[in-house]
Amino acid sequence: MLQGSFDRDASNTLILMIALALSPILGAAGYSLLYMLGGGGLGVAILIFIVAKMFGK
């Protein structure tokens, strides 16, 4: 019974760590996506993604 609860806790911790690791990437992708939806080009969207990732957004 204790082993089952440990697996569940480890699984929740793993999911949280993955979510925290992906949040800067998804945040930077958000700025690029907004630019693309506004009619911008792919090259500038990639540049915005790189700059936003460098600033940690």
C-alpha positions as CSV (number, residue, x, y, z in Angstrom):
1,M,0.0,0.0,0.0
2,L,2.8,2.4,0.8
3,Q,4.5,1.6,-2.5
4,G,1.4,2.6,-4.5
5,S,1.2,6.0,-2.8
6,F,4.9,6.5,-3.4
7,D,4.5,5.9,-7.1
8,R,1.6,8.3,-7.2
9,D,3.7,11.0,-5.4
10,A,6.6,10.4,-7.7
11,S,4.4,10.6,-10.8
12,N,2.9,13.9,-9.6
13,T,6.3,15.3,-8.9
14,L,7.5,14.2,-12.4
15,I,4.5,15.9,-14.0
16,L,5.1,19.1,-12.1
17,M,8.8,19.1,-13.0
18,I,8.0,18.7,-16.7
19,A,5.4,21.5,-16.6
20,L,7.9,23.8,-14.9
21,A,10.6,22.9,-17.5
22,L,8.3,23.6,-20.4
23,S,6.8,26.8,-19.2
24,P,9.5,29.2,-20.5
25,I,9.4,27.4,-23.9
26,L,5.6,27.7,-24.1
27,G,5.8,31.3,-22.9
28,A,8.3,32.2,-25.7
29,A,6.2,30.4,-28.2
30,G,3.2,32.4,-27.1
31,Y,4.8,35.7,-28.2
32,S,5.7,34.2,-31.6
33,L,2.2,32.8,-32.0
34,L,0.7,36.2,-31.3
35,Y,2.9,37.7,-33.9
36,M,2.0,35.1,-36.5
37,L,-1.7,35.6,-35.8
38,G,-1.3,39.3,-36.4
39,G,-0.1,38.6,-39.9
40,G,3.6,38.5,-39.3
41,G,6.2,36.4,-41.1
42,L,7.8,33.1,-40.0
43,G,11.3,34.5,-39.8
44,V,10.5,37.3,-37.4
45,A,8.3,34.9,-35.3
46,I,11.4,32.6,-34.9
47,L,13.5,35.7,-34.0
48,I,10.9,36.7,-31.4
49,F,10.9,33.2,-30.0
50,I,14.7,33.2,-29.6
51,V,14.8,36.6,-28.0
52,A,11.9,35.8,-25.6
53,K,13.7,32.6,-24.7
54,M,16.9,34.5,-23.9
55,F,15.0,36.9,-21.7
56,G,13.4,33.9,-19.9
57,K,9.8,34.9,-20.8
